[in-house]
Amino acid sequence: MFKTPPMNVTDLTIETLGPKGDGISAGSRGRVYIDRGLPGDRVQARVRRDAQGIARGEIVQVLEPSPYRQKGPCLHYDHCGSCTLQHLDPKFYRAWKLEMVREAFHNQGLRPKRWMEPVFLGTHNRRRAVFSAMKSRGKIVLGYYRRRSNDITDVDSCLIAEPRLLSMRDTIKPCLNSLLIENQTVDIFLQLVGEAMDIVFTGPIGRRGEPDGAVRETLKILLETHAAIRIGWRAREGDRIETMGSRGVIAATFGDLTVALPAAAFLQPTVEGELALQNAVMQAVPARGTFADLFSGCGTFSGPLLGRGPVDAYESNLAAVKALSKAARTAPLKVFGRDLFGNPLRRSELNRYDAVMFDPPRAGCREQVEEMASARTPLLIGVSCNPATFARDARILCDGGYWLQSLQVIDQFLWSHHVEMVGVFTKKRRH
């Protein structure tokens, strides 16, 4: 029989805030990571070790609050795991995010020649969300998971989501009784592209765990009578998405390029954040040139770059490659399906470009930057959402003969530990 690990209730003083937003108490027994703790807090906390042996604390009572503590503005904050940092004073929150990036680069011995003005975005602008749904004894819960839990918090409001996502969430909820299997969880992806809504269900639906006639009829009604343009389904994350119905094409515009998007296409989470990142990149590239866009996705940066010259886009996701290839048509854009981890662009290939733009996943792209470091490409521009891996990759580039000219923080992940950065690198001249 499984036994829950014992929890000790103890008084702790929190000294620092870790890179994932946990308060850290460093006592005689080692570090304890405390959810929603802040430097200067003195708390009573339940402490247990997780599966990796890390000591984690859950606050029972704040005995003495940090000067940086505020009441989370969301009604659901105490029970919802979507946001983790609403309890931070806004000024401290912004300073902490900037310091987190500075520290990551300082640990690699790097300092940009210029820190660009940071961009911090506000509320009600997240254009995509994943709501989790479950039916238990005929009651539907539709919301977000609690942090480090399989429990779902039913939410009827959200301070980060675009209001139309919440409106669609309210529209979908009454339909779920005929879609869900008792005690089986389904994730519902919603993404707003302009005025069009894309919906993807992931998980078992229908009497046998997959769409049957009754499910298809319910989804058809949802599609025809509400704002959704396309509805898809897949059994598991990573499976091919089957289109259940569509009322047209969902397209995104990047610069002068219009791309018909595949289902659940990856886009920047906010329109404002996308524009800020594009502006940062375009401010760095020359007025004319030949460009490469690595990890191009559906063309977020390829489109604007086309206004300056020919672009070669490299991407491993086949759906994105297909969508971007169709959009290219007469544009000076070539699209290549290529795994840049297993088969990075080589030095001879990189040397063809006046500038290379790269926007890898959170893990960074060590294999690719090792090739880039030895190339003669005069300008490299990196976009990342992980300070640690971006700083690591930047160190490789600088060791290979590049200068880190500038670094800009763009925070479009409000009240989370995630943060975006744009770094500009130029090749040192040989004398």
C-alpha positions, 0 to 999 in steps of 0.5 A, a space after each residue: 500500500 502506498 504511503 504518503 511521505 511524512 510532512 513536518 510542520 516547521 517555522 522557516 525564514 525565506 532568504 531568496 527567490 529561486 529561478 522558478 519562483 519558489 522561496 528558498 530557505 537555507 537552514 542547517 538541514 539544507 535548502 527548502 523550496 517553498 511555493 509562494 514564499 518571498 524573501 523576508 517571509 517568516 512562515 510556518 510550512 509543511 515540508 516533505 521531500 518529492 520524488 527527486 529528494 528535494 525538500 519542498 514546503 507548503 505555507 500553512 501560515 505567514 507569521 511575518 510577511 515579506 515587504 514584497 508581498 501583496 494579495 494576489 489579485 485573482 479570485 482563484 489564485 489560492 487554488 489555481 496553478 496557472 499563475 505562480 507569482 501574483 503575490 509579488 509586489 509589481 516593482 519587485 516582480 519586474 526587478 526579479 525577472 531582470 535580475 534572473 536574466 542578469 545572473 544567468 549571464 553573469 554565471 557564464 561570465 557574460 555582460 552585454 555591451 548594451 541592455 535594451 529597455 525591457 518590455 513588460 506586458 499586462 493582463 487579459 492578453 494571452 491568446 491561447 489557453 489549455 483548460 482541463 476538464 473532468 466529469 465526476 458524478 455528472 458534475 463538470 469541472 473546467 479550469 486549470 490544474 493546481 500546482 504540483 497536483 492532479 486536482 483541477 480548479 474550476 475557473 470562471 475568470 482569468 486575469 491573463 487570458 484574452 476575454 474571448 477565450 473565457 467566453 468560449 470556455 463558458 460556451 463549451 462547458 455545457 456541451 461537455 456532459 455528453 462528451 466526457 467519460 466519467 472521471 477521465 480528464 480531457 485537455 481543451 486547447 483554445 487559440 485565438 488568431 485574429 477573430 478566429 478560434 481554434 479548438 483541439 480536444 486531447 483525451 478520451 471522449 465519447 462512450 468508447 474514448 473516441 469520437 462517435 456519432 453523438 460526439 460529432 453531432 455535439 461538436 458540429 453544433 458547437 462549430 455552427 452556432 458559435 465562434 469556433 472556426 475549427 475543432 480537432 481531436 487527438 487521443 494523446 499529446 503528440 498524436 496527429 490531430 483529426 479535424 472534426 469540423 471546420 468553417 474556414 481557414 485559420 490564418 496568421 499574418 507575419 509581415 507581408 506573409 499570410 500563413 494558413 495555420 495547422 491545428 494547434 499551431 505554435 504562436 507567441 502567447 500574446 500579440 503584443 509579445 510577438 510584435 515586441 520580439 519581431 521589432 527587436 529582431 528587425 532593429 538588429 538586422 541590416 536594411 538589405 541582406 540574405 537571412 536564415 531563420 532557424 527553428 522558424 515555426 510557421 514564420 513568425 520572423 521569416 515574414 518580417 525578414 522578407 521585407 529586407 531580403 531573401 529568407 531560408 527557413 529551417 524547421 523540423 515540425 512537418 505541419 509547420 514546414 508544409 504550412 510555411 511552404 504553401 505560404 511562400 509561393 512567389 515570395 523569396 522564401 525557401 523552406 527546409 524541413 530539418 532537425 537542427 539538433 541532429 543535423 545542424 547547419 554547418 559552417 559552410 552553409 551558415 557563411 552564406 548569410 548576412 544574418 542568422 536568426 534562431 529561436 530554439 525550444 527551452 532546451 536551447 540549441 547547443 549543437 547548432 550554436 557550436 557550428 555557428 560559433 565557428 562560422 563567419 556570419 557577421 550577425 546572429 540574433 537569438 530569441 529564447 525563453 530560458 535564461 540558463 540555456 540561452 546564457 550557455 549558448 551565448 557563452 559558446 558563441 562568444 568563445 567562438 569569436 562573437 561579441 554579445 552586443 545587446 540583450 533585451 528582456 520581453 516579459 509576456 508571461 505575466 506572473 510566471 517565472 518564464 521570460 523571453 530575451 533577444 540577444 544580438 551577436 556580432 563577429 569579432 573582426 580579425 586584424 
